[in-house]
Amino acid sequence: MSFLAWIVLGLVAGFIASKLVNRRGEGFLMDILLGVVGAFAGGWLFHIFGAPGVRGLNIYSLFVAVTGSVILLVLYHALRRRRAF
C-alpha cells in the first residue's frame, strides 16, 4: 500500500475507533496516529491468530485497522487515567 493509502486508512480507522470508544474523538492528528499504528497492531494480531492482516484499501483491512485502533485506544485511555491520579 502507498503512504497516502495508509494515511487514509489510518484516518478512517482512527476516527471510527475513537467514536466507538469515547464518542468524541481524540483530535485529527491523534486519530490518524492511532489509526495507522492500529492498522499495524491489528495486522500483527490477526497474523498471530492465523488470519490475513491488512491487504490493501478495502473493507476487511478497515476492519483489521479499526480492531487494532480500538485496542490501542482502550490501552491509551487506561494508561492516561492511571497517570491522572
Stockholm file with secondary structure:
# STOCKHOLM 1.0

chainA/1-85         MSFLAWIVLGLVAGFIASKLVNRRGEGFLMDILLGVVGAFAGGWLFHIFGAPGVRGLNIYSLFVAVTGSVILLVLYHALRRRRAF
#=GR chainA/1-85 SS CCHHHHHHHHHHHHHHHHHHHTSSCSCHHHHHHHHHHHHHHHHHHHHHTTSCCCCSSSHHHHHHHHHHHHHHHHHHHHHHHHHHC
#=GC SS_cons        CCHHHHHHHHHHHHHHHHHHHTSSCSCHHHHHHHHHHHHHHHHHHHHHTTSCCCCSSSHHHHHHHHHHHHHHHHHHHHHHHHHHC
//
